[in-house]
Amino acid sequence: PLCLCVRLNWVAGFARVSIQDKEESMLTKPLKGVVPPMVTPLLDNHTLDAKGLERLVEHILSGHVHGLFLLGTTGEAPDLSYELRHELVQRVCGQVGGRVPVMVGITDTVFSESVRLAESAARAGAEGVVAAPPYYFTPGQPELVEYYMHLANSLPLPLFLYNMPSHTKVMIDPYTVRALAENGNIVGLKDSSANIVYFNTVRHLLRERTDFSILMGPEEALGEVVLMGGHGGVCGGANLFPALFVETYDAAVAGDVGRVRELQERIMKVSGALYGVGRHVSSFLKGVKCSLDLMGICNDFMAEPFSRFREEERSIIRSRLLALGANVVKE
């Protein structure tokens, strides 16, 4: 609507001035490539699996990924204590040591906690932060604009928008994204809507903004969106098979459609084999964590209110991993 567009343009224009004195980040703009949303290895609800975390980070980096995303949906962020979130960021940033940019999810219903985690992440060496709309109360689009502008202007690091309507109950409208992109501290979008029309609409609206990153969440569309001009993907399966996703991205960048089709079919086999065991929305994450445990990388404990797979589902995952050619080291 016209009134909404006027409002968005006014707020965006204000933001262009208000962030001009922010310190420049070392983050490459636009961020491109495969940026896995890392799972959070846990021993229990209060304790990180520190050894497993170290192995997982090195396993993912061995696939030559282009970054790491901590504390997203795959990282179970809303179910983790603030202490665990801060500890995770400190440990991972220290281990990565600048080899790839680390992005930190700061989504929260409490504004000050988002800012506090961003400040902690900046001190630890992270290069950017990611925020979905606050959940529980559903904001309208003008409210989202004001919220994100206030947040971006309060942060020490560049901010990526996170469109996750299945979990937050609100879609970040494409025109809202375009207005927010006028803020120099808002540098990209992670779209997990699984809506290719939405993704391409945002990409079209921002076609002149060569510095703004547009990343796809669902890995089942990675090759397609990169061929269409998207900048890459935040692919949960890259916790397991990082090289597969990097190879798919590289083939798409090179315009090798035949190779993309072949690799994307492998990704679909991973998705079909491991993400749908069980009957619940949590099945994806349970499948990834169970697989990592069977591969000897990290513990598969799930933060409350969820729980790890029982033996029946675990046996299914094990047989399917073997069929995929994975290195299974546990019974």
TADA-V478995 format. One record per residue. N is the residue number from 1. SS is DSSP state (hx for helix, st for strand, lp for the rest). Layout:
n:N ss:SS
n:N ss:SS
This chain:
n:1 ss:lp
n:2 ss:hx
n:3 ss:hx
n:4 ss:hx
n:5 ss:hx
n:6 ss:hx
n:7 ss:hx
n:8 ss:hx
n:9 ss:hx
n:10 ss:hx
n:11 ss:hx
n:12 ss:hx
n:13 ss:hx
n:14 ss:hx
n:15 ss:hx
n:16 ss:hx
n:17 ss:hx
n:18 ss:hx
n:19 ss:lp
n:20 ss:lp
n:21 ss:lp
n:22 ss:lp
n:23 ss:lp
n:24 ss:lp
n:25 ss:lp
n:26 ss:lp
n:27 ss:lp
n:28 ss:lp
n:29 ss:lp
n:30 ss:lp
n:31 ss:lp
n:32 ss:lp
n:33 ss:st
n:34 ss:st
n:35 ss:st
n:36 ss:st
n:37 ss:st
n:38 ss:lp
n:39 ss:lp
n:40 ss:lp
n:41 ss:lp
n:42 ss:st
n:43 ss:st
n:44 ss:st
n:45 ss:lp
n:46 ss:lp
n:47 ss:st
n:48 ss:st
n:49 ss:lp
n:50 ss:hx
n:51 ss:hx
n:52 ss:hx
n:53 ss:hx
n:54 ss:hx
n:55 ss:hx
n:56 ss:hx
n:57 ss:hx
n:58 ss:hx
n:59 ss:hx
n:60 ss:hx
n:61 ss:hx
n:62 ss:lp
n:63 ss:lp
n:64 ss:lp
n:65 ss:lp
n:66 ss:lp
n:67 ss:st
n:68 ss:st
n:69 ss:st
n:70 ss:st
n:71 ss:lp
n:72 ss:lp
n:73 ss:lp
n:74 ss:lp
n:75 ss:lp
n:76 ss:lp
n:77 ss:hx
n:78 ss:hx
n:79 ss:hx
n:80 ss:lp
n:81 ss:lp
n:82 ss:hx
n:83 ss:hx
n:84 ss:hx
n:85 ss:hx
n:86 ss:hx
n:87 ss:hx
n:88 ss:hx
n:89 ss:hx
n:90 ss:hx
n:91 ss:hx
n:92 ss:hx
n:93 ss:hx
n:94 ss:hx
n:95 ss:hx
n:96 ss:hx
n:97 ss:lp
n:98 ss:lp
n:99 ss:lp
n:100 ss:lp
n:101 ss:st
n:102 ss:st
n:103 ss:st
n:104 ss:st
n:105 ss:st
n:106 ss:lp
n:107 ss:lp
n:108 ss:lp
n:109 ss:lp
n:110 ss:lp
n:111 ss:hx
n:112 ss:hx
n:113 ss:hx
n:114 ss:hx
n:115 ss:hx
n:116 ss:hx
n:117 ss:hx
n:118 ss:hx
n:119 ss:hx
n:120 ss:hx
n:121 ss:hx
n:122 ss:hx
n:123 ss:hx
n:124 ss:hx
n:125 ss:lp
n:126 ss:lp
n:127 ss:lp
n:128 ss:st
n:129 ss:st
n:130 ss:st
n:131 ss:st
n:132 ss:st
n:133 ss:lp
n:134 ss:lp
n:135 ss:lp
n:136 ss:lp
n:137 ss:lp
n:138 ss:lp
n:139 ss:lp
n:140 ss:lp
n:141 ss:hx
n:142 ss:hx
n:143 ss:hx
n:144 ss:hx
n:145 ss:hx
n:146 ss:hx
n:147 ss:hx
n:148 ss:hx
n:149 ss:hx
n:150 ss:hx
n:151 ss:hx
n:152 ss:hx
n:153 ss:hx
n:154 ss:hx
n:155 ss:lp
n:156 ss:lp
n:157 ss:lp
n:158 ss:st
n:159 ss:st
n:160 ss:st
n:161 ss:st
n:162 ss:st
n:163 ss:st
n:164 ss:lp
n:165 ss:hx
n:166 ss:hx
n:167 ss:hx
n:168 ss:hx
n:169 ss:lp
n:170 ss:lp
n:171 ss:lp
n:172 ss:lp
n:173 ss:lp
n:174 ss:hx
n:175 ss:hx
n:176 ss:hx
n:177 ss:hx
n:178 ss:hx
n:179 ss:hx
n:180 ss:hx
n:181 ss:lp
n:182 ss:lp
n:183 ss:lp
n:184 ss:lp
n:185 ss:lp
n:186 ss:st
n:187 ss:st
n:188 ss:st
n:189 ss:st
n:190 ss:st
n:191 ss:st
n:192 ss:lp
n:193 ss:lp
n:194 ss:lp
n:195 ss:lp
n:196 ss:hx
n:197 ss:hx
n:198 ss:hx
n:199 ss:hx
n:200 ss:hx
n:201 ss:hx
n:202 ss:hx
n:203 ss:hx
n:204 ss:hx
n:205 ss:hx
n:206 ss:lp
n:207 ss:lp
n:208 ss:lp
n:209 ss:lp
n:210 ss:lp
n:211 ss:lp
n:212 ss:lp
n:213 ss:st
n:214 ss:st
n:215 ss:st
n:216 ss:st
n:217 ss:lp
n:218 ss:lp
n:219 ss:hx
n:220 ss:hx
n:221 ss:hx
n:222 ss:hx
n:223 ss:hx
n:224 ss:hx
n:225 ss:hx
n:226 ss:hx
n:227 ss:hx
n:228 ss:lp
n:229 ss:lp
n:230 ss:lp
n:231 ss:lp
n:232 ss:st
n:233 ss:st
n:234 ss:lp
n:235 ss:lp
n:236 ss:hx
n:237 ss:hx
n:238 ss:hx
n:239 ss:hx
n:240 ss:lp
n:241 ss:lp
n:242 ss:hx
n:243 ss:hx
n:244 ss:hx
n:245 ss:hx
n:246 ss:hx
n:247 ss:hx
n:248 ss:hx
n:249 ss:hx
n:250 ss:hx
n:251 ss:hx
n:252 ss:hx
n:253 ss:hx
n:254 ss:lp
n:255 ss:lp
n:256 ss:lp
n:257 ss:hx
n:258 ss:hx
n:259 ss:hx
n:260 ss:hx
n:261 ss:hx
n:262 ss:hx
n:263 ss:hx
n:264 ss:hx
n:265 ss:hx
n:266 ss:hx
n:267 ss:hx
n:268 ss:hx
n:269 ss:hx
n:270 ss:hx
n:271 ss:hx
n:272 ss:hx
n:273 ss:hx
n:274 ss:hx
n:275 ss:lp
n:276 ss:lp
n:277 ss:lp
n:278 ss:lp
n:279 ss:lp
n:280 ss:lp
n:281 ss:lp
n:282 ss:lp
n:283 ss:hx
n:284 ss:hx
n:285 ss:hx
n:286 ss:hx
n:287 ss:hx
n:288 ss:hx
n:289 ss:hx
n:290 ss:hx
n:291 ss:hx
n:292 ss:hx
n:293 ss:hx
n:294 ss:hx
n:295 ss:lp
n:296 ss:lp
n:297 ss:lp
n:298 ss:lp
n:299 ss:lp
n:300 ss:lp
n:301 ss:lp
n:302 ss:lp
n:303 ss:lp
n:304 ss:lp
n:305 ss:lp
n:306 ss:lp
n:307 ss:lp
n:308 ss:lp
n:309 ss:lp
n:310 ss:lp
n:311 ss:hx
n:312 ss:hx
n:313 ss:hx
n:314 ss:hx
n:315 ss:hx
n:316 ss:hx
n:317 ss:hx
n:318 ss:hx
n:319 ss:hx
n:320 ss:hx
n:321 ss:hx
n:322 ss:hx
n:323 ss:hx
n:324 ss:hx
n:325 ss:lp
n:326 ss:lp
n:327 ss:lp
n:328 ss:lp
n:329 ss:lp
n:330 ss:lp
n:331 ss:lp
